[in-house]
Structure formats: C-alpha cells, structure tokens
Amino acid sequence: MKRAIGVLAAVGLLAAPAVAGLTSLSVDPAAPVAGDAAVIAVTGWLPDPCWALVNEDVKLLERTVVLELWSAHVAPPEVGCIAVIVPFATEVRHVFAEPGAWTIRVVEHPRGPVTPLPDIVLETTVTVSGSAPVGHLTWGTFKATYR
C-alpha cells in the first residue's frame, strides 16, 4: 500500500504542469549613460528539455523598458520529457534616450501543453546619468596624441 501511494505521488508530480523561472536580471553597465548602449541580460531556467524560449519582444513604455519572453512546451504530447532543469540566458541591447530613473521589467509568458500558467515578472530600476563629461582638449594636445 505504501509503495502504491509513493508511485501515485510520483506520477502526480510528473503530471503537474511545470513552470519556468526567471533567476536574474542585470544591466551592464550598472549605471548607464544616456545615449550609450547598455546590455540587459536575463537568466532563468526551463522545467525540462521539452520547453523552449519561442519568442522575445522589447517595448518602451515611457521610462520603462519591457522585455517579454514567451516560453512554451514544444514537444508533442505523446513525447515523455525527462525532468531535468534547463538553464537559459538571453540579452538585448538598449540605448537609454535620456537621463533619470528607468524601470526594466522582464515578463515571461509560459504556455503549457494543457493548463494556462501565470506570467512571471522580474523588475529592477536603473539610474541613467547624463552625457559623459568630455575633457578639454587643445589642438596641440590632439596633434601630439595622434602623430
């Protein structure tokens, strides 16, 4: 009887819909300068090899950069998937147009084979500084530098 309950519990866990996860969100450089490109990097995991990132989109909503990721169960229903976590990483380049506080939001839309799954959201705020200061350069210094 105990063995039968254990088998039923294991089958129930394997049949339960798995959800992917977002583990980190970073911006490089951490303090970007307006007008310069920054890299927004996201890492996470997929519940098994039958899942994949199928699409990504970047939207700009006022002072919020929204990176949307769609993950989906891509294997046919009759294919069994081994329960092993699969890491993923993706990045996008973004140029912040103006200085100030910006919100970076990553939204993952997991789409399971049967059950609708909730969206996963990860968010951070970065402070974008004004243009980088330019040092005073005389013509003599310029010529000496590039001779």
C-alpha positions as CSV (number, residue, x, y, z in Angstrom):
1,M,0.0,0.0,0.0
2,K,2.8,2.4,0.9
3,R,4.5,1.7,-2.4
4,A,1.4,2.3,-4.3
5,I,0.9,5.7,-2.6
6,G,4.5,6.6,-3.4
7,V,4.1,5.7,-7.1
8,L,0.9,7.7,-7.3
9,A,2.6,10.7,-5.7
10,A,5.5,10.5,-8.2
11,V,3.1,10.2,-11.1
12,G,1.1,13.2,-9.8
13,L,4.3,15.3,-9.6
14,L,5.4,14.3,-13.1
15,A,2.0,15.1,-14.5
16,A,1.7,18.5,-12.7
17,P,2.4,21.5,-15.0
18,A,5.9,22.7,-14.6
19,V,6.7,26.4,-14.7
20,A,9.8,28.1,-15.9
21,G,11.6,30.6,-13.8
22,L,13.5,33.9,-14.1
23,T,16.5,33.9,-11.8
24,S,18.4,37.2,-12.6
25,L,18.1,40.5,-14.4
26,S,21.1,42.7,-14.8
27,V,22.1,45.8,-16.8
28,D,25.7,46.3,-18.0
29,P,27.0,48.9,-17.3
30,A,25.1,49.1,-14.0
31,A,25.0,52.9,-14.2
32,P,24.4,53.6,-17.9
33,V,24.9,56.9,-19.6
34,A,22.2,58.5,-21.8
35,G,22.9,57.9,-25.5
36,D,25.2,54.8,-24.9
37,A,24.2,51.2,-25.4
38,A,23.6,49.0,-22.4
39,V,23.1,45.3,-22.3
40,I,20.0,43.9,-20.4
41,A,20.7,40.3,-19.5
42,V,18.2,37.8,-18.2
43,T,18.9,34.3,-16.9
44,G,16.4,31.6,-15.9
45,W,15.5,28.0,-16.3
46,L,13.0,25.9,-18.1
47,P,11.4,22.9,-16.4
48,D,12.6,20.2,-18.9
49,P,14.1,19.8,-22.4
50,C,10.6,19.8,-23.9
51,W,10.3,23.6,-23.2
52,A,12.0,26.4,-25.2
53,L,12.0,30.2,-25.5
54,V,10.0,30.7,-28.6
55,N,9.8,34.5,-28.9
56,E,11.0,37.7,-27.3
57,D,10.0,41.3,-27.8
58,V,11.2,44.6,-26.4
59,K,8.8,47.5,-25.8
60,L,9.3,51.0,-24.5
61,L,6.6,52.4,-22.3
62,E,7.6,56.0,-21.2
63,R,10.5,55.3,-18.8
64,T,10.0,51.5,-18.7
65,V,11.8,49.0,-20.9
66,V,9.7,45.8,-21.1
67,L,11.3,42.6,-22.3
68,E,8.7,40.0,-23.0
69,L,9.7,36.3,-23.3
70,W,7.5,33.5,-24.4
71,S,8.3,30.0,-23.3
72,A,6.3,27.0,-24.5
73,H,6.1,23.3,-24.2
74,V,7.3,22.5,-27.8
75,A,7.3,18.7,-27.7
76,P,4.3,16.7,-28.9
77,P,2.0,15.5,-26.0
78,E,3.0,11.8,-26.6
79,V,6.7,12.5,-26.0
80,G,7.9,11.9,-22.5
81,C,10.2,14.5,-21.1
82,I,12.9,13.8,-18.5
83,A,12.5,16.1,-15.5
84,V,15.8,18.0,-15.7
85,I,16.1,21.8,-15.4
86,V,17.5,23.5,-18.5
87,P,19.1,26.9,-17.9
88,F,18.7,29.7,-20.4
89,A,20.2,33.2,-20.9
90,T,19.2,36.0,-23.2
91,E,20.2,39.6,-23.7
92,V,19.2,42.7,-25.6
93,R,21.0,45.9,-26.2
94,H,19.1,49.1,-25.4
95,V,20.1,52.8,-25.7
96,F,18.6,55.0,-23.0
97,A,17.4,58.2,-24.6
98,E,17.5,60.4,-21.6
99,P,18.9,60.5,-18.0
100,G,16.9,59.7,-14.9
101,A,15.3,56.6,-13.3
102,W,14.3,53.8,-15.6
103,T,12.4,50.6,-14.8
104,I,13.5,47.4,-16.5
105,R,10.7,44.8,-16.5
106,V,11.0,41.2,-17.8
107,V,7.8,39.3,-18.3
108,E,7.8,35.6,-19.1
109,H,4.7,34.1,-20.6
110,P,4.9,30.3,-20.1
111,R,2.5,28.4,-22.2
112,G,2.0,24.8,-21.1
113,P,0.5,22.0,-23.1
114,V,-2.8,21.9,-21.3
115,T,-3.1,24.2,-18.3
116,P,-2.8,28.0,-18.6
117,L,0.2,29.2,-16.5
118,P,0.7,32.5,-14.7
119,D,3.1,35.1,-16.1
120,I,6.4,35.5,-14.2
121,V,7.7,39.1,-13.7
122,L,11.2,40.3,-12.7
123,E,11.8,44.0,-12.3
124,T,14.6,46.4,-11.4
125,T,15.4,50.2,-11.6
126,V,18.5,51.8,-13.0
127,T,19.6,55.4,-12.8
128,V,20.8,56.7,-16.2
129,S,23.2,59.6,-16.0
130,G,23.5,62.5,-18.4
131,S,26.1,62.5,-21.2
132,A,29.7,61.6,-20.2
133,P,31.9,64.6,-19.4
134,V,34.3,65.5,-22.2
135,G,37.7,66.8,-21.1
136,H,39.2,70.0,-22.6
137,L,41.5,69.2,-25.5
138,T,43.7,71.7,-27.2
139,W,44.9,71.4,-30.8
140,G,48.5,70.9,-29.7
141,T,47.5,68.0,-27.4
142,F,45.4,66.4,-30.2
143,K,48.3,66.6,-32.7
144,A,50.7,65.2,-30.2
145,T,48.4,62.3,-29.4
146,Y,47.8,61.2,-32.9
147,R,51.2,61.7,-34.5
